[in-house]
Amino acid sequence: MSPETHRQLAGFIWSICNLLRGPYKRNEYRKVILPLTVLRRFDCLLAATKEAVLKQDATLGKRTKLAESVRESLLSKASGQSFYNTSKLDFQRLLDDPNNLALALISYINAFSPNVREIMERFAFDQQIARMNEKNLLYQVIKAFAGVDLSPGRVDNIQMGYVFEELIRIGAEQANEEAGDHFTPREVIKLMVNLLLSPEKDLTRSHVVKTIYDPACGTGGMLTVAEEYIRQLNSSAQPKLFGQDWNDEAWAVCTSDMLIKGEEADNIRRDDTFTKDAYTYRDGEKWTFDYMLANPPFGVEWKQQQQFIKRERDALGYDGRFGAGLPHIDDGALLFLQHMLSKMREPEKGGSRIAIVFNGSPLFTGDAESGPSNIRRWIIEKDWVEAIVALPDQLFYNTGISTYIWVLTNRKEDERKGKVQLIDARRFFTKMRKSLGKKRNKIGDKDEGEPDHIGEITRIHGNFADGQTWTFGENGVAKTLVVSKVFDNEDFGFNKITVERPLRLNFQATLMRTERIRDENGFKNLATSKMKSEETRLKEIAAGAQRQKAILHLLKTFAAKHGEKLYKNREAFLADLHAVEGDQGLRLAAPERIAVLNALGERDATAETCQDRKGQPAPDPELRETENVPLKEDIQRYFEREVLPYVPDAWIDRSKTKVGYEVPLNREFYVYEPPRPLDEIEADIKALEGDILKLFKEVTA
């Protein structure tokens, strides 16, 4: 069965949706089509062994003490599948009693083995049965499916997998307003798989076994494409698929796909990857995988899992999954990456390779030594980042934002060690004839009769060339641009230094400045109280008000004694203030003194530098700046070259220096394009004016 035939059969099955029009919206069709396709396929698979299963079930029914697990094993053996059905009904017999079809269908589903029943429960298919029955659609829909031949003699497991995946794709596209949560465009997956697997040299080895894992597997598209790639390369290969997802419908679709293709459906776990990791230890050893792929949700907060994740981070550190740090609460993407990195096989045992899709956030968000920056630092310093590929925008169904593929491994080829390749693939796309939600662009796939963008990007990655260029046609003009750059790991690190400048203030006890003290917290808070007792609270407020009067009297006395003298030395001002305090018998507390200094002081570039307690120049917070100094550059030399020529009185507060990491991919590939000359713009405007005048003449003629 050719790919075109797969699409034809999938299209025929999907055409049954015409019966649902009216009561169902387009984005709801998949809720009926996918579970019924699963049931019909299983119905056809079990037809040949139906009598044997019924006979075995009758025999086992007499053995009341038989363990349920043993019963399930014997019935599965009788069916020849990893599932069974003990009902006498099938799709044809369901139609014999139209008036009781809903009850009969539910009874038929309940007669399946527990693994299939759970799939139907997660599909919430009982709700669709009731809905179709209420709208008098159920009989026609079941009749239409009963007429579809999905028997193994006509459609084998691999072919049925293709058909089901095509149905998943159609359903996701029609539900495009939400599809991005668990559906990644096929061409993006193919590119990820190519980048992940194309460097592998042992995939052609006879009967090679490879494990593939997706911690946010959704409907299983990434696992499926990775499996197809390996099988096309080596028909004797044995890819083993593992996945986890906590979306019920996505899990049901993925598990159904595994059962349909004869895969180990039990390897698809339904749980939260962060709080209930399904793959921790196996046979006493840490569970690891050869290959891992993921498209975790973009910009989804992890507040629900925060307590568990922090507890694991604090208890296990780097022995757990999140030792490197925690990202911002509103985006858990880097948590997925750390989770995957924790499942890498040791290099001496073969190592692992990872491909993951991110938005731009993990590249650069977070200040130096923040959670995201520390995670990037850990990954890059471990030399795990092989390449990052910038993809075209408007590729996904529910977002038009820019996305990036990260390729990571703990067994880099010798030429890649200590290096990171950045690839600008933002121009490798074709426009779609019809938009699907926010998806307007598509990476070309030669298997679909399109430009071979997937192959071209994969070859750029394989070339590993610094400065490789590519020629694109834009608006009829050929443009040659750099599409690949190679950097040292240290190129992404920087020292964030704090540049201080001296605090210079003048002080004067004018009426206007004196009144400003009323707005200072150190003064206002005097007449407040946090005491619960009303009597005590009122006493504290009254005492505070008296203290405020005393301070105002102090400032009035100071003004009377020193007039409107302008102090340009803070120490001289404080000495005179302290003398007046002694005369008044009033000693200002530290918060009160700060309030006075803030009220009577103003910044003055001509004033003397204020000193701290150690006699050193005090920094001015308002003049404080930071500079990012590349790790490869000496901080002092940078400071003398970039800062001192412009602010000679500046200094570095080395106690505040922090190390950060970011990947400014877009900046590295930015090419300045000068604006068009004014005479060209003027000529275009005049030409347009001429066209407008011509049209006016035609209208008024």
C-alpha positions in Angstrom: 0.0 0.0 0.0 1.6 3.3 -1.2 1.5 6.5 0.8 -1.1 7.8 -1.6 -3.3 4.8 -0.9 -2.8 5.4 2.9 -4.2 8.9 2.4 -7.0 7.7 0.3 -8.1 5.1 2.9 -7.7 7.7 5.7 -9.6 10.2 3.6 -12.4 7.7 3.0 -12.6 7.1 6.8 -12.6 10.8 7.5 -15.4 11.3 5.0 -17.7 9.6 7.5 -17.6 12.9 9.3 -20.1 14.2 6.8 -22.7 12.2 8.9 -21.7 14.3 11.9 -22.2 17.7 10.4 -24.6 19.9 12.4 -24.5 18.3 15.9 -20.6 18.3 15.7 -18.2 21.0 14.9 -15.2 20.3 12.7 -12.8 20.4 15.6 -14.8 17.7 17.3 -14.9 15.1 14.5 -11.7 13.4 15.8 -13.5 12.5 19.0 -15.6 10.1 17.0 -13.4 9.1 14.1 -10.3 8.1 16.1 -11.9 5.8 18.7 -14.1 4.2 16.1 -11.2 3.6 13.8 -9.4 1.9 16.7 -12.5 -0.3 17.5 -13.0 -1.2 13.9 -9.3 -2.2 13.4 -9.4 -4.3 16.6 -12.7 -5.8 15.5 -11.1 -6.9 12.2 -8.0 -8.2 13.9 -10.0 -10.3 16.3 -12.4 -11.8 13.7 -10.2 -14.8 12.9 -9.9 -15.9 16.5 -13.3 -14.8 17.7 -14.6 -18.3 18.3 -11.4 -19.5 20.0 -11.6 -16.6 22.4 -15.3 -17.2 23.2 -14.6 -20.9 23.8 -11.6 -20.1 26.0 -13.7 -17.5 28.0 -16.4 -20.1 28.5 -13.8 -22.6 29.8 -12.2 -20.1 32.1 -15.6 -19.0 33.5 -15.9 -22.3 35.2 -12.6 -21.7 37.1 -13.7 -19.3 39.7 -10.4 -19.2 41.6 -8.3 -18.3 38.5 -6.3 -15.1 38.9 -7.4 -12.2 36.7 -3.9 -11.8 35.3 -3.7 -15.4 34.3 -7.2 -15.2 32.7 -6.1 -12.1 30.7 -2.9 -13.9 29.5 -4.8 -17.0 28.4 -7.4 -14.9 26.5 -4.7 -12.8 24.8 -3.0 -16.0 23.8 -6.2 -17.3 22.3 -6.8 -14.0 20.4 -3.2 -14.0 19.1 -3.0 -10.3 20.0 -2.0 -8.2 23.1 -5.8 -7.6 23.6 -9.1 -9.5 23.3 -12.8 -9.2 23.3 -15.2 -11.7 24.9 -18.4 -10.4 23.4 -20.4 -12.3 20.8 -21.0 -9.0 19.1 -19.0 -7.5 16.3 -19.6 -4.4 14.1 -21.9 -6.3 11.8 -24.0 -7.8 14.6 -24.2 -4.5 16.4 -26.4 -3.3 13.5 -29.0 -6.1 14.1 -30.8 -4.2 16.8 -30.8 -0.4 15.9 -33.1 0.5 18.8 -30.6 -0.8 21.4 -27.4 0.0 19.5 -26.0 2.4 22.2 -26.3 -0.2 24.9 -25.0 -2.9 22.7 -22.0 -0.8 21.7 -21.2 0.0 25.3 -21.5 -3.7 26.2 -19.2 -4.6 23.3 -16.6 -2.1 24.4 -16.8 -3.4 28.0 -16.0 -6.9 26.8 -12.5 -5.8 25.6 -9.4 -6.5 27.6 -8.5 -3.8 30.3 -5.9 -2.1 28.1 -8.4 -1.4 25.3 -11.1 -0.4 27.8 -8.8 2.2 29.4 -8.1 3.7 26.0 -11.8 4.1 25.4 -12.3 5.6 28.8 -9.5 8.2 28.1 -11.1 9.0 24.8 -14.3 9.6 26.8 -16.1 7.7 24.0 -19.1 6.9 26.1 -20.0 10.6 26.0 -19.9 10.5 22.2 -22.0 7.3 22.0 -24.7 9.1 24.1 -24.4 12.2 22.0 -24.7 10.4 18.6 -27.6 8.3 20.0 -29.4 11.4 21.1 -29.0 13.0 17.6 -30.0 9.8 15.8 -26.5 9.5 14.2 -25.2 6.4 15.9 -26.6 3.8 13.6 -25.5 5.5 10.4 -22.0 6.1 11.7 -21.5 2.5 13.0 -22.9 1.2 9.7 -20.4 3.3 7.7 -17.5 2.0 9.8 -18.7 -1.6 9.5 -18.3 -1.1 5.7 -14.6 -0.2 6.0 -12.4 -3.3 5.6 -9.4 -2.9 8.0 -8.6 -6.6 8.1 -4.9 -7.6 8.3 -5.2 -9.3 5.0 -5.9 -5.9 3.3 -4.0 -3.6 5.7 -1.1 -4.9 7.7 0.1 -3.3 10.9 2.6 -1.0 9.4 0.1 0.2 6.8 -2.6 0.6 9.4 -0.2 2.7 11.4 0.3 5.0 8.4 -3.5 5.3 8.0 -4.1 6.0 11.7 -1.3 8.6 11.7 -2.9 10.3 8.7 -6.2 10.4 10.6 -4.4 11.9 13.6 -2.9 14.6 11.3 -6.2 15.5 9.7 -7.9 15.6 13.1 -5.2 17.8 14.6 -5.3 20.2 11.6 -9.1 20.6 11.9 -8.7 21.2 15.6 -5.8 23.6 14.9 -6.8 26.0 17.6 -5.6 23.5 20.2 -3.5 21.1 18.2 -0.2 22.6 19.2 -0.6 21.2 22.7 0.1 17.7 21.5 0.7 17.7 17.8 3.9 18.8 16.0 3.9 19.3 12.2 5.1 16.3 10.4 7.9 18.1 8.6 9.3 19.5 11.9 9.4 16.0 13.3 11.2 14.6 10.2 13.8 17.4 10.4 14.4 16.6 14.1 14.7 12.9 13.4 17.1 13.6 10.5 19.3 15.8 12.7 19.2 13.3 15.5 19.9 10.1 13.6 21.8 11.1 10.4 25.2 11.1 12.1 24.6 7.6 13.5 26.8 4.9 11.9 25.6 1.8 13.7 21.9 1.9 12.6 22.6 -0.4 9.7 24.0 -3.1 11.9 22.0 -6.3 11.7 19.2 -6.6 14.3 20.4 -3.5 16.1 18.2 -2.5 19.1 17.7 1.2 19.8 15.5 2.8 22.5 13.6 6.0 21.7 11.9 8.1 24.4 9.6 11.1 24.3 8.7 12.6 27.8 5.9 14.7 26.2 4.8 12.3 23.6 1.3 13.6 22.8 -0.1 11.5 20.0 3.2 9.8 19.4 4.3 11.5 16.1 8.0 11.9 17.1 8.3 8.2 18.2 6.6 7.1 15.0 8.8 9.1 12.6 12.0 8.0 14.4 10.9 4.4 14.1 10.1 4.8 10.4 13.6 6.4 9.8 15.4 3.5 11.4 13.3 0.8 9.7 13.7 2.4 6.3 17.4 2.4 6.9 17.5 -1.1 8.3 14.5 -3.5 8.0 16.0 -5.8 10.6 16.5 -3.1 13.2 14.5 -3.2 16.4 13.5 0.3 17.6 11.8 0.2 21.0 9.5 3.1 21.7 8.8 4.7 25.1 6.7 7.7 26.0 4.8 9.6 28.6 2.0 12.2 28.5 -0.7 13.3 31.0 -3.3 14.4 28.4 -5.9 11.7 28.4 -6.9 12.0 24.7 -3.3 12.3 23.5 -2.3 9.3 25.5 -5.3 7.3 24.2 -4.4 8.2 20.6 -0.7 7.3 21.1 -1.5 4.0 22.9 -4.0 3.1 20.2 -1.3 3.7 17.5 1.1 1.5 19.3 -1.5 -1.4 19.6 -2.5 -0.9 16.0 1.1 -1.4 14.9 1.8 -4.3 17.2 4.1 -2.3 19.4 4.5 -2.4 23.2 1.6 -0.2 24.1 2.5 -0.6 27.8 5.6 1.6 27.2 3.3 4.6 26.8 2.6 5.9 30.3 -0.1 8.2 31.3 1.1 10.5 34.0 2.8 13.9 34.8 6.4 13.5 33.7 7.7 15.8 36.4 5.9 14.4 39.4 5.5 10.8 38.4 8.4 9.9 36.2 7.5 6.5 34.7 11.1 5.6 33.8 13.4 5.9 36.8 15.1 2.6 37.5 15.0 -0.8 35.7 16.7 -3.9 37.2 18.4 -1.7 39.8 20.0 0.6 37.2 19.1 4.1 36.1 16.8 3.9 33.1 18.5 5.5 30.1 17.7 5.7 26.3 19.7 5.9 23.1 17.6 8.7 21.6 15.2 11.2 23.0 12.9 13.7 21.2 10.4 16.1 22.6 8.3 19.2 21.8 7.3 20.3 25.3 4.5 22.9 25.6 5.6 26.5 24.9 5.4 28.9 27.8 3.4 26.7 30.1 3.8 27.4 33.8 4.8 24.6 36.3 3.2 26.0 39.4 1.2 22.8 40.1 4.5 20.8 40.2 6.6 23.5 41.9 6.6 22.0 45.4 7.5 18.5 44.1 10.3 19.8 41.8 11.9 22.0 44.4 11.8 19.1 46.9 13.6 16.9 44.4 16.1 19.6 43.6 16.9 20.2 47.2 17.1 16.6 48.2 18.9 15.1 45.2 20.8 18.0 43.6 22.7 16.8 40.5 21.9 13.2 41.4 18.3 14.0 40.5 16.8 15.7 37.5 16.9 19.4 38.4 20.2 20.1 40.1 21.4 22.7 37.6 18.6 25.1 38.5 15.0 26.0 38.0 13.6 28.2 35.2 11.0 30.9 35.6 7.7 29.6 36.9 5.9 30.6 33.7 7.9 28.3 31.4 8.9 24.8 32.2 10.6 24.0 28.9 14.1 23.8 30.5 12.7 21.3 33.1 11.9 18.9 30.2 15.4 19.3 28.9 17.0 18.6 32.3 14.7 15.6 32.6 15.9 14.2 29.3 19.5 14.9 30.1 19.2 12.8 33.3 18.3 9.8 31.1 21.4 10.0 28.9 23.4 6.7 28.7 26.9 7.0 29.9 29.3 7.7 27.0 31.3 4.5 27.6 28.1 2.6 27.2 27.2 4.3 23.9 25.9 7.6 25.1 22.7 9.3 23.9 21.4 11.9 21.5 18.6 14.4 22.1 16.5 16.7 19.9 14.0 19.1 21.4 11.9 22.0 20.1 11.9 25.2 22.1 10.6 28.8 21.6 13.2 31.6 22.0 12.9 31.8 25.8 15.4 29.1 26.7 18.1 30.7 24.6 18.5 33.9 26.5 15.9 34.6 29.3 17.1 35.1 32.8 19.9 37.3 34.3 23.4 36.0 35.0 23.3 33.3 37.7 19.5 33.0 37.5 17.9 29.6 37.1 17.7 29.6 33.2 21.3 31.0 32.9 22.7 28.4 35.3 20.9 25.6 33.4 22.5 26.9 30.1 25.9 27.2 31.8 25.7 23.6 33.1 24.7 22.2 29.7 27.2 24.1 27.7 30.1 23.6 30.1 29.3 19.9 30.0 29.8 20.1 26.3 26.4 18.6 25.5 25.1 21.2 23.0 25.9 20.0 19.5 23.7 22.4 17.4 20.8 24.8 17.6 18.7 25.4 14.5 16.5 28.5 14.0 13.3 27.4 12.2 11.0 29.6 10.1 8.1 31.2 12.0 4.4 30.3 11.6 5.2 26.6 11.5 2.9 25.5 14.3 -0.9 25.3 14.4 -1.5 27.4 17.5 1.4 29.9 17.5 3.3 31.9 15.0 6.3 32.5 17.2 9.9 31.6 16.3 11.0 28.1 17.3 14.4 26.4 17.6 15.6 22.8 17.5 18.3 22.0 20.0 20.5 18.9 19.3 22.4 17.6 22.3 24.6 14.6 22.9 27.2 13.4 25.5 29.3 11.7 22.8 30.3 14.4 20.3 32.4 13.6 17.3 36.0 14.7 17.8 35.7 17.7 15.5 32.6 19.0 17.4 34.1 18.7 20.9 34.1 22.1 22.7 32.1 23.6 19.8 28.5 24.6 19.2 27.0 25.0 15.7 24.3 27.6 15.1 22.2 27.2 12.0 19.9 29.8 10.5 17.2 27.9 8.7 14.5 30.7 9.0 14.3 31.0 5.2 14.0 27.3 4.4 10.2 27.2 3.9 7.4 27.3 1.4 4.1 29.2 1.8 1.1 27.0 2.3 -1.8 27.4 -0.1 -4.2 27.4 2.8 -3.4 28.4 6.4 -4.1 25.9 9.2 -4.8 28.0 12.2 -1.6 30.0 12.6 0.4 27.7 10.4 1.2 29.5 7.2 4.7 28.1 6.4 6.0 24.6 5.8 9.5 23.3 5.7 9.8 21.6 2.3 9.8 17.8 2.2 11.0 16.1 -1.1 8.8 13.1 -0.3 5.8 15.4 -0.7 7.1 16.8 -4.0 8.3 20.0 -2.4 11.8 21.6 -2.2 14.2 19.4 -0.2 14.5 21.8 2.8 14.7 19.0 5.3 17.6 17.4 3.4 19.4 20.8 2.9 19.2 21.7 6.6 20.4 18.2 7.5 23.4 18.5 5.2 24.3 22.0 6.6 24.3 20.4 10.0 26.5 17.5 8.7 28.9 19.8 7.0 29.7 21.5 10.3 31.2 24.5 8.5 31.8 27.9 10.0 30.5 30.6 7.7 28.7 28.3 5.2 26.5 30.4 2.9 23.3 29.8 1.0 21.6 31.7 -1.8 17.9 32.6 -1.5 15.6 34.3 -3.8 13.6 37.2 -2.2 11.3 39.4 -4.3 13.1 38.2 -7.5 16.5 39.1 -6.1 19.2 36.5 -5.2 20.6 37.0 -1.8 23.5 35.1 -0.3 23.5 34.8 3.5 25.5 32.9 6.1 23.5 29.9 7.4 26.0 28.2 9.6 28.4 29.4 12.3 30.6 27.4 14.7 31.5 28.8 18.1 33.6 27.7 21.1 31.5 26.8 24.2 33.1 29.8 26.0 31.7 32.2 23.4 28.3 32.0 25.0 29.5 32.8 28.5 30.0 36.3 30.0 31.0 38.0 33.2 28.3 40.4 34.2 30.2 43.2 36.0 28.7 46.0 38.0 30.1 49.5 37.2 29.8 52.0 40.0 30.2 55.8 40.0 30.6 58.0 43.1 27.6 59.4 44.9 27.8 63.3 44.9 25.2 65.2 46.9 24.6 68.7 48.2 22.5 69.5 51.3 20.4 72.5 52.2 17.7 73.1 54.8 15.3 75.1 52.6 11.6 75.1 53.4 10.9 73.1 50.2 13.5 70.4 51.1 12.4 70.2 54.7 8.8 69.6 53.7 9.9 66.6 51.6 10.7 64.6 54.8 6.9 64.1 55.2 7.1 61.7 52.2 10.0 59.6 53.5 9.1 56.2 54.8 11.5 56.5 57.7 9.5 59.6 58.8 6.0 58.5 57.9 6.3 55.1 59.6 6.9 56.7 63.0 3.2 57.4 63.4 2.1 53.8 62.6 1.7 50.6 64.6 1.3 46.9 63.9 0.1 46.1 67.5 -3.2 44.2 67.7 -4.2 45.8 71.0 -6.1 48.9 70.1 -5.0 50.7 73.3 -1.3 49.9 72.6 -1.6 50.7 69.0 -3.0 54.2 69.7 -0.3 54.9 72.2 2.4 54.0 69.7 0.8 56.2 67.0 0.6 59.1 69.5 4.2 58.6 70.5 5.3 58.5 66.9 3.4 61.7 66.1 5.3 63.4 69.0 8.6 62.1 67.5 7.7 63.5 64.1 7.1 67.0 65.7 10.5 66.8 67.4 12.3 66.0 64.2 10.5 68.8 62.3 11.5 71.2 65.2 15.1 69.9 64.9 15.1 70.7 61.1 13.6 74.1 61.8 16.2 74.9 64.4 19.0 73.7 62.0 17.6 76.0 59.3 17.5 78.9 61.7 21.2 78.4 62.8 22.7 77.6 59.4 20.3 79.6 57.2 20.2 78.3 53.6 23.9 77.3 53.6 24.6 74.9 50.7 26.7 72.0 51.8 28.7 70.1 49.1 30.3 67.8 51.6 28.1 65.2 53.3 30.4 64.7 56.3 30.4 68.5 57.0 26.6 68.6 56.8 26.3 65.6 59.2 28.7 67.2 61.6 26.6 70.4 61.8 23.4 68.3 62.1 24.9 66.2 64.9 25.8 69.4 66.8 22.2 70.7 66.6 21.0 67.2 67.7 23.2 67.7 70.8 21.8 71.2 71.5 18.2 69.8 71.2 18.9 66.7 73.3 17.6 64.6 70.4 19.5 61.7 68.8 18.3 60.6 65.4 17.9 56.9 64.8 19.4 55.4 61.6 16.1 55.3 59.6 15.4 58.9 60.7 18.8 60.1 59.7 18.4 58.5 56.3 15.0 60.2 55.9 16.7 63.6 56.7 19.5 63.0 54.2 17.1 61.9 51.5 14.9 65.0 52.1 17.6 67.6 52.3 20.0 66.1 49.8 20.1 66.5 46.0 22.5 65.0 43.4 25.1 67.5 42.4 27.9 66.7 39.9 30.0 69.5 41.4 29.7 68.2 45.0 32.4 66.2 46.8 32.2 62.4 46.7 30.3 60.9 49.6 32.2 58.4 51.7 31.1 55.1 53.2 31.9 53.8 56.7 35.3 52.6 55.5 36.2 55.9 54.0 35.8 54.6 50.5 33.7 56.4 47.8 30.0 55.6 48.2 28.3 54.3 45.0 25.4 56.2 43.5 22.6 53.6 42.8 21.1 55.8 40.1 24.4 55.8 38.1 25.0 52.1 38.6 25.4 50.2 35.3 26.2 46.7 34.3 28.4 45.4 31.4 28.5 41.9 30.0 32.2 41.0 29.4 32.8 37.9 27.2 34.4 35.1 29.2 37.4 35.0 26.9 38.2 38.6 27.6 40.1 40.0 30.6 37.7 42.1 32.7 40.1 44.9 33.6 41.2 45.4 30.0 37.6 45.5 28.8 36.8 48.0 31.6 39.8 50.3 30.6 38.8 50.2 27.0 35.0 50.4 27.1 34.2 52.3 30.2 37.0 54.5 31.7 37.3 56.7 28.6 33.7 57.8 29.0 33.4 57.8 32.9 36.9 58.2 34.4 35.6 58.1 38.0 34.0 54.7 37.6 35.1 51.5 39.3 34.1 47.8 39.3 32.4 46.3 42.3 33.9 42.8 41.9 31.8 41.4 44.7 28.8 41.6 42.4 30.4 40.0 39.4 28.3 37.1 38.1 28.8 34.5 35.3 26.0 34.1 32.8 25.3 32.2 29.6 23.1 33.0 26.7 22.8 32.0 23.0 22.1 35.2 21.0 21.4 33.2 17.8 19.3 35.9 16.0 21.9 38.5 16.8 24.7 36.4 15.4 22.9 36.1 12.0 21.6 39.7 11.8 22.5 41.4 8.6 22.1 45.2 8.5 20.0 46.3 5.5 20.3 50.1 4.8 17.1 51.9 4.0 16.3 52.7 0.4 17.7 55.9 -1.0 15.3 58.9 -0.6 15.3 59.5 -4.4 14.0 56.0 -5.1 11.3 56.4 -2.5 10.4 59.8 -4.0 10.3 58.4 -7.5 7.9 55.6 -6.3 5.6 58.1 -4.6 5.5 60.3 -7.8 4.7 57.2 -9.9 1.9 56.3 -7.5 0.5 59.8 -7.6 0.6 59.6 -11.4 -1.4 56.4 -11.3 -4.0 57.9 -9.0 -4.4 61.0 -11.2 -4.9 58.7 -14.2 -7.6 56.7 -12.4 -9.3 60.0 -11.4 -9.4 61.1 -15.0 -10.9 57.8 -16.1 -13.6 58.1 -13.4 -14.5 61.8 -14.2 -14.3 61.5 -18.0 
